[in-house]
């Protein structure tokens, strides 16, 4: 299966959908809650700054996150929502300078993050030749979603983002069907499947539907995932050494960062090999 695309994938064509921490007020490190766990050495409530967040909104342990027990931070991606909310929605006024804005800023950030994630998938969908029959609809959904990201903070806070997500998801599902059909085989449907710890070494998963599948700690060593739909699949600690992910769709850098690959893992063109892989 080839990885032919009609346009550059989002990583190249949409740098605004990549996190730019230098233009963000550390929103993911303040707005979001996390519980003490294997992913976070300590927990914190939503709206409270992480103890490692510095005055300049940089992370004080950025280069040592995994060693310090904060590997959860290395697998989070805001898809550029942080800089959008900081610089556009709130016009560059941060929550320390203007604490009266903080509650709404932290409320709006997860909403914009969902919209930016949709923009990422829609941009990728528009690069897929097999999805041509739905390109016009995808383009319309992309424009609608862009427009929503430019709304005021009040409008974003009141947005029914779940309903918008549901509408876009229907299009992404259709895109997935069209793309996976190019695998030329009837692949098994693993949508939302519990594959935690599954032994899938060298499995033939070409064109498989793995949307939202739980692949935590699964052994996918040498598996063939070409053309598979991997949207929302949980790859934490999944072993993907030597696996072939070329031509798979809707895989994000954060999912990849959470997995355990190696130099032989073959990646979609838009993604980069995580530095912590062997
Ligand atoms: S450890 Fe660093 S990256 Fe993680 S939440 Fe705290 S400040 Fe942010």
Boltz pocket constraint, residues with backbone or C-beta under 6 A from the ligand:
constraints:
  - pocket:
      binder: B
      contacts: [[A, 28], [A, 29], [A, 50], [A, 51], [A, 52], [A, 53], [A, 54], [A, 58], [A, 59], [A, 60], [A, 61], [A, 62], [A, 70], [A, 73]]
      max_distance: 6.0
